[in-house]
Amino acid sequence: MSMTRAYCITAEAVAAEAERAGGDYDKVDISKIVQLDDLELRDLGPRDVGMRILAVSAEHNIEHAALADTVNIAEGRGGKIFPGNSAVGEVTAVGNQVTKFKPGDVVITHCNGEPDDYGYPLRIWAYDAPDSIGWYGKDAVVEDWQLVKAPLDCGLSLWEIAALPLRAPTAYHMWRRALGMFRVKASTEHRSVLNVMSFGGGVGELFLQLAAADGHNAFFCAGSAERREALEQFGIKGIDQKEFNRFKSRDDIRAFNKRVKQLTDGEGFHIVCDMLRGPCFEAGLTVSARCGVNVSSGWQLSQEVSYNTTLMSVKQVTIDHTHYETVIGCGATTELYGRVFKPTIHKEIYSFEDLPRCFEEMHENTQTGIPIIRIADEMPAPVQGLL
Ligand SMILES: NC(=O)c1ccc[n+]([C@@H]2O[C@H](COP(=O)([O-])OP(=O)(O)OC[C@H]3O[C@@H](n4cnc5c(N)ncnc54)[C@H](OP(=O)(O)O)[C@@H]3O)[C@@H](O)[C@H]2O)c1
């Protein structure tokens, strides 16, 4: 066994901060909940890989874990979790049955914690997968099936590569599913170029990069001007969500619908990606085109939605729920790093010590791109040119 330093979330810290904030999620300071701790790593088993974490991206599920707004996952996992399911690492040791990796390789993680019979995750690593330990720490031990070789020659920097391990497979899965569903209803014979829209967030940005790369019309409806501007270079048009008051009223949704009709020649969006739900859900359905597909694997603003079945039937709209990519699909996603996926990253690269502040700033929604945390001080030779 060896010891390392890693960030944890305890049920105790979640409860204490919830009490201090008086139950108001907006007043919760996540930097007080995500805490550095000592972590004992297991001895290397035959299929295990030991790795040194180089860089990670901050993922939104930490906010859900800290707020306990969906499930109280720290409590559910016995009072403490070591989170983190998106990392780039350097292999330091391998078990005697590991053939895919060797010490010195640079790898990325995926967070499919337990594939079902079709390859989709029953559980997410470092979240609800029992005994899973995440990668917001200095070192980790993980089985080899949890790793993919990092595509270091894809043209992206180390920080951009670190932005993708969780968000890109999520976007990739949703895109291939949404497009497949639309094509079941309307083939390329009838319609080649589609109107595709996503609401804000890193997954939505990557989803739109896939759509734009396939030649479709892509629109990003977000509140952040910086993030909208960053996508303009890929031909993805911005729509300011705040102009529509973040869909607080029926009138806001009506005004949004009118704008979308102008932008799409009266047709609406054939595919909508909505990781947020809440007020975005009704807005997204309202602007869907005939035969549209509304796809999501997030519930940032609410878990419950309601809709008019009759209207959706008449419009032939499909509402699809996804979770995460298959293990094989996670590998395929890396083929598109740099070629299609060119993530916008937040202007500050956070230090290991500043990881809790990074999560608080994510909670405050002030970041201008995907937030990255540098974990290792010393970087290995293969990534020296990518800093
Ligand atoms: N199932 C999975 O595998 C999976 C993977 C990744 C993420 N997710 C989930 O998907 C959601 C989004 O994650 P992400 O990584 O794409 O996001 P992200 O990069 O963390 O960004 C979150 C976005 O939410 C938007 N936002 C914040 N407050 C909002 C509000 N009140 N109304 C409307 N929009 C608001 C912001 O966009 P603007 O302010 O610019 O509008 C921000 O860019 C999270 O709930 C996350 O847990 C699920």
PDBQT file of the ligand as one rigid body, heavy atoms in Angstrom, charges set to zero:
ROOT
HETATM    1  N1  LIG A 401     -24.106  12.102 -18.010  1.00  0.00    +0.000 N 
HETATM    2  C1  LIG A 401     -22.901  12.507 -18.243  1.00  0.00    +0.000 C 
HETATM    3  O1  LIG A 401     -22.041  11.752 -18.607  1.00  0.00    +0.000 OA
HETATM    4  C2  LIG A 401     -22.582  13.950 -18.094  1.00  0.00    +0.000 A 
HETATM    5  C3  LIG A 401     -21.349  14.392 -18.561  1.00  0.00    +0.000 A 
HETATM    6  C4  LIG A 401     -21.044  15.747 -18.435  1.00  0.00    +0.000 A 
HETATM    7  C5  LIG A 401     -21.966  16.602 -17.845  1.00  0.00    +0.000 A 
HETATM    8  N2  LIG A 401     -23.143  16.131 -17.379  1.00  0.00    +0.000 N 
HETATM    9  C6  LIG A 401     -24.108  17.034 -16.750  1.00  0.00    +0.000 C 
HETATM   10  O2  LIG A 401     -24.538  18.003 -17.706  1.00  0.00    +0.000 OA
HETATM   11  C7  LIG A 401     -24.675  19.274 -17.107  1.00  0.00    +0.000 C 
HETATM   12  C8  LIG A 401     -23.818  20.280 -17.874  1.00  0.00    +0.000 C 
HETATM   13  O3  LIG A 401     -22.474  19.886 -17.821  1.00  0.00    +0.000 OA
HETATM   14  P1  LIG A 401     -21.359  20.552 -18.726  1.00  0.00    +0.000 P 
HETATM   15  O4  LIG A 401     -20.090  19.877 -18.383  1.00  0.00    +0.000 OA
HETATM   16  O5  LIG A 401     -21.784  20.604 -20.133  1.00  0.00    +0.000 OA
HETATM   17  O6  LIG A 401     -21.446  22.051 -18.211  1.00  0.00    +0.000 OA
HETATM   18  P2  LIG A 401     -20.348  23.070 -17.784  1.00  0.00    +0.000 P 
HETATM   19  O7  LIG A 401     -19.257  23.123 -18.806  1.00  0.00    +0.000 OA
HETATM   20  O8  LIG A 401     -19.994  22.869 -16.365  1.00  0.00    +0.000 OA
HETATM   21  O9  LIG A 401     -21.195  24.384 -17.890  1.00  0.00    +0.000 OA
HETATM   22  C9  LIG A 401     -22.418  24.549 -17.235  1.00  0.00    +0.000 C 
HETATM   23  C10 LIG A 401     -23.222  25.535 -18.046  1.00  0.00    +0.000 C 
HETATM   24  O10 LIG A 401     -24.472  25.721 -17.447  1.00  0.00    +0.000 OA
HETATM   25  C11 LIG A 401     -24.983  26.951 -17.900  1.00  0.00    +0.000 C 
HETATM   26  N3  LIG A 401     -25.794  27.539 -16.838  1.00  0.00    +0.000 N 
HETATM   27  C12 LIG A 401     -25.423  27.790 -15.590  1.00  0.00    +0.000 A 
HETATM   28  N4  LIG A 401     -26.451  28.293 -14.879  1.00  0.00    +0.000 NA
HETATM   29  C13 LIG A 401     -27.493  28.346 -15.739  1.00  0.00    +0.000 A 
HETATM   30  C14 LIG A 401     -28.842  28.768 -15.623  1.00  0.00    +0.000 A 
HETATM   31  N5  LIG A 401     -29.325  29.231 -14.462  1.00  0.00    +0.000 N 
HETATM   32  N6  LIG A 401     -29.638  28.667 -16.690  1.00  0.00    +0.000 NA
HETATM   33  C15 LIG A 401     -29.165  28.207 -17.847  1.00  0.00    +0.000 A 
HETATM   34  N7  LIG A 401     -27.889  27.805 -18.019  1.00  0.00    +0.000 NA
HETATM   35  C16 LIG A 401     -27.069  27.874 -16.972  1.00  0.00    +0.000 A 
HETATM   36  C17 LIG A 401     -23.790  27.835 -18.189  1.00  0.00    +0.000 C 
HETATM   37  O11 LIG A 401     -23.953  28.313 -19.497  1.00  0.00    +0.000 OA
HETATM   38  P3  LIG A 401     -24.314  29.839 -19.797  1.00  0.00    +0.000 P 
HETATM   39  O12 LIG A 401     -24.264  30.631 -18.507  1.00  0.00    +0.000 OA
HETATM   40  O13 LIG A 401     -23.262  30.275 -20.765  1.00  0.00    +0.000 OA
HETATM   41  O14 LIG A 401     -25.677  29.781 -20.381  1.00  0.00    +0.000 OA
HETATM   42  C18 LIG A 401     -22.593  26.899 -18.105  1.00  0.00    +0.000 C 
HETATM   43  O15 LIG A 401     -21.790  26.981 -19.243  1.00  0.00    +0.000 OA
HETATM   44  C19 LIG A 401     -24.288  19.088 -15.643  1.00  0.00    +0.000 C 
HETATM   45  O16 LIG A 401     -25.452  18.905 -14.886  1.00  0.00    +0.000 OA
HETATM   46  C20 LIG A 401     -23.452  17.824 -15.637  1.00  0.00    +0.000 C 
HETATM   47  O17 LIG A 401     -23.509  17.140 -14.415  1.00  0.00    +0.000 OA
HETATM   48  C21 LIG A 401     -23.474  14.819 -17.512  1.00  0.00    +0.000 A 
ENDROOT
TORSDOF 0
